[in-house]
Amino acid sequence: MKKMQKKIIGITLGDPAGIGPEVIAKALSDSRLRGLGDFKIIGDAGIYHTYNTKNYKNCEIIDTGILSRQQIKIGKSTPQYGKASFLYLKKAIELLKKGEITSLVTGPVSKESIAAALGKNFHGHTELLADAFDIKNFEMLFIIPPTRMTKALRVILVTRHIPLQNVIKRITKEKVLQTIKSGNTALKKTFKIKNPKIAVCGLNPHAGEGGKIGNQEITEIIPAVKKAREAGIHVKGPFPADTLFSPGIVDKFDLVLAMYHDQGLIPIKTLCFNKLVNTTIGLPFIRTSPAHGTAFNIAGKNIADPGSMKEAIKLAATL
């Protein structure tokens, strides 16, 4: 990738029938946000202009010309819209490889629609971007921005979008250790935290209670934590997940390691859904996204909250 001094942030529209175009348009109507860099909006111009007809001098629309506004039924999930959102992302990858954008914010897509369009399973933005840049070790890290009263809360996932029945066999010493190391590296290099502190969740209720409620803590998680400590990483755990996120406990750490998707996302989405941001660590560029989905049920009603999208753009610009 070419190195560039100027921040040029690419933003994909996501599913054209979801709330992605709306929250992007609302976010970029904020002049303070637009002052953080230059932007390239990647998708169908007619769909974006449904929500914002203004042409800001530092917001270029990369019109893919796939769909017109007349072809879209807002709030519906179809393979056609899934294909469009997939092609927006492919265009963004092209721009990243050419060095025409320096970071990427992705609008929410429907995995179901994309899978229907491609005729095969689609795991998500994270996996597609990693594959496009031949990255083997990458992780999803979620962030609630700091406030005047609280520090930032970050959660990284050991396993991502897999069925719950498959989680146990994926929780291995090697995978837990790799995730700890990846999180520690990101905290130091990307977030500029000199001496990061990491907490690790247990997998089972009460972190297994010494093997009485499952033994994964004993056989997989504790050995990984010990190895990480031997490598000089400040990490503690495993903690019972139902108490770790309590105020007064979680704010002692810079990062929480959750074993599976809902274990990490339920508490942080409950705490601050409208400002939560997802970022992918391990990629050769900054990629962020809002932590919500397409919300077809409210799409086109002008009631979607752009808070998470705004924070995703801010984080891309800051990092």
N, C-alpha and C positions, 0 to 999 in steps of 0.2 A: 504494500500500500504506500502511496506517495505521502510524504509528510507535508502538512500545510500549517501555516501560522494562524490563519483565520478560522474561526469556528463556523462551520457550515453544518447545520443540523438537519438531517433528513427525517421526515415524518411521514410514515405510511398511513393511509386513511383507514386501514383495517377493512372489515366487511362493509361494503357500501350501503347495506340496508340496516346496519346497526347504529350505535350511538357514536362510533369513532369519528366520522366526519363532523358531527355536531360539537363534540367536546374539543376537537382540534380547532375548529372555527372560533369557538368561544374563548379558548385559551389564547389564541393569537390575536384576538381583539384587544388584549391587554398590552398597552404600549410598553409597560415596564418589562414584561416578559419578552417582547420583541427586541428589547434593547440588549438581551443577553447574547445575541449572535445573529447570523443570517440563517434563513430557513429555506429548505426545498420540500414542498409538499408533494408527495408521490401518490398519484391516483388519478381518478377521473375528475377533471376540472368542473364539469357540470354538476357533479354530486357535491363537491366541496362548496361551490357557489350557491347551492341551495340554502346553506346556512350562513354564508358570509360572502357578499358580492364585492367587498372592498379589495383593492390591489395595493398592498403595502409594499414599499420600495425594497424591503429586505426579505420578502416572502415570495419566492418563485414557485409557481405550480408546474411540476413535471407531469404534464397531461399524458396519461397512458392511452387514452382514446379507446378504451375497451367497452365502456358502457356510457350511455347517455342518461340524463336524469329521467327521461320518459320511460326508460327500460327498467327502472327500479321501483319495486313496491316496498316502501320502507317498512321495516319490522318483520319481513319474511326471510326465511332461510332457504336458499336454493343452491344447487351445484354451480349454477352460472355465477352467482355472487361469490361463492367460495373460490372459483377459478380466478375471478377478478382480484380478490384480496391476495391470493397466492402470487399472481403476476405483479402486483404492486411490490410485494416483498422481493421478488426476483429482480425487479428494476432497482430497488434499493441496494441489493447486493452488487449489482453491476456498478452503481455509482460509488459504492464503498471501494471496490477493487480499482476503480479508475482514479480514486482520490478526489472525487468531486463532492463528497460529503465527508465530514470528519467523525460524525457519530450518528446514531440512529435511534429514533423514538418510534415504536411500533403501535399502531392503533389495534384495538381488539378484533380478533377474527373468530370465526366459528370453525372449530376443528371438524365438526360433523359435515359442514358444507364443503370444506376443502377436501376431505377424504372422499366424499361423494363425487366431487369433480375429478379427482386424480385416479379414482378407482383403486385406491390403496389407503392404508392407515397413515394419518398425519399426526405426529406427536405434538407439534407446536413450533412457534418461532425459534425457541431456544435451540432445539435439535437441528432445525434446518440451517440456521446461521452457523452453528458449529461445524456442520458437515460441509457447508460452502467454503469454509476457510480451513478445513482439514484439522479441526481442533478436537482432541480426544478428551481432555480433562476440562470440563466446564460445569458451572453450577448456577442455580437460581438463587439470588439473594434479594430479600425483600426489605424495604426500608420505610420506617415512619420518620419523617423529618423531625429535627429537634424543635422545641418551643422554648419560650422564656423559662418555663418551669421544669421541662424534662429534656434529657439528652436523646439523641437519635436511638431508635430501637431497630436492630437488624436481625433478620432470621435467614439462615441458609438451610437448604434441604438436602438430606442425604439421598433420598429417592424423590422422584418428581411425579410425572403423570403416568402412574402404573396402577393396576387394580390392587386393592388392599390385600387380597389373598396372595399377591406376589411380593409384598413388602418384606416379609420375614427372611426369605432366601436372599434378598438383595442387601440385607444388613450384615455385612461382613467386616472383619477387622480392617481389611485393605480399603474398602470403600469409606468407612467411617474415618480412617486416618487420612485418606486422600482429601476428604471434604474439610476436615480440620485444617490441613495444610493449605488448601486453596483459600479458605476463609481467612486464615492468618495472613497469607500473602496479599490478598485483596485489601485487608484492613491497613496494612503497612504501605503498600505501593499506590493503591487507588484512593483510599480515604485518608492517608497520611497520619495514621495513628501509630505512634512510636512503639508503645508497649501494649498491644491489644490483649484484652481479657475475653476468653471464650467460655461459654457454658454449654454443656452437652445434655440433651434430653435422654431419658431412658426410653426404651421401646414399650415396655409393659407397664401396667398400672403400678404406681408406687416404685417405679424403676426396678421391678422384679422382686422386691423384698428379699434379697439374698438368695434368689433362685426359687422361692416359693410360688411366684406367679410368672413363670417363664425364666429361661436362663440366658437369653441373648445378651443381657447386660454383662454377665460373668464371662461368657465365651467369646464375645465379639466387641462389645463397646468398651468395657474397662481396659482390655489389652490395647485397644487403639488409643485411648486417652493416655495410658502409660507411655506408649511409644512416642506420642506427640510431646509429652513432657520431657522425655529424654532428648528430643530434638530442640528443646529450649522454648517450646510454645507454652504460654500461660493459659492452661485449659483446666477446667474442673468439671466433675460429673462422673457418671450420669445422675441427673436430678429427676425427680418425679415431674413429669410435664405439667401436671395440673396445679403445681405450686410455683414452678419456676417463673412463670410470667406475672407473678404477683408484684405489685409495687413494693419497692424496698429490697426485692431480690433481683429482679431482672435488670434494674438500673445500675447494678454493680458490674455489669458486663457490657462489652462492645458488640458482641455477637452471640446469638443463640443458635445451636445446631439442633434442628428438628429431624427426626428419623423419617417422617413421611409427610406428604402434602398437607392434610387437614390438621395434623398435630401442630404444625407451625402457623398455618394460615387462619385457622379459626380464631385464635386469640388476638392476632394482630389486626385482622379485619374487623373484629369486634371493637378493638380499641380505637381504630382510626381509619375506617374504610375509605373515606373521601380524600385522603392524602397519601395513601399507601402507594409505593412505587416498587416495581420489579426491575431488577437489573441482572444481566448475565455476566458473570465473571469468568475470565479465562479467554475471552475473545480478544483479537488484536485491535479492537476499537470499543468505544463506550456504546452500550445498547441498554436503553431503558424502556419501560412501558407502564401505563396505568395498570393497577392490579385488579381491574374489573373486566367483565366480559362485554359481549356485544349488546346485551340488554335489549333484545328485540321488542320486548313488551312495552318499553317507553320510547323507542326510537321514533323520531319525527315529531314528537310532541313538545319539543323545546323545553323539557324539564330535566334533561341530563345534567348532572353536576360535573363541571370541568376540573374540579379540584385535583384529582389524581393525575389527570393529563398535564395540568400546569406543573405539578411537582415533578413529573417525569421529564418534562422539558427543562426545568430548572436544574435537575440533577445531571442531565446530559451536558448542559452548558457548564456546570460547575466542575464536573469530573474531567 
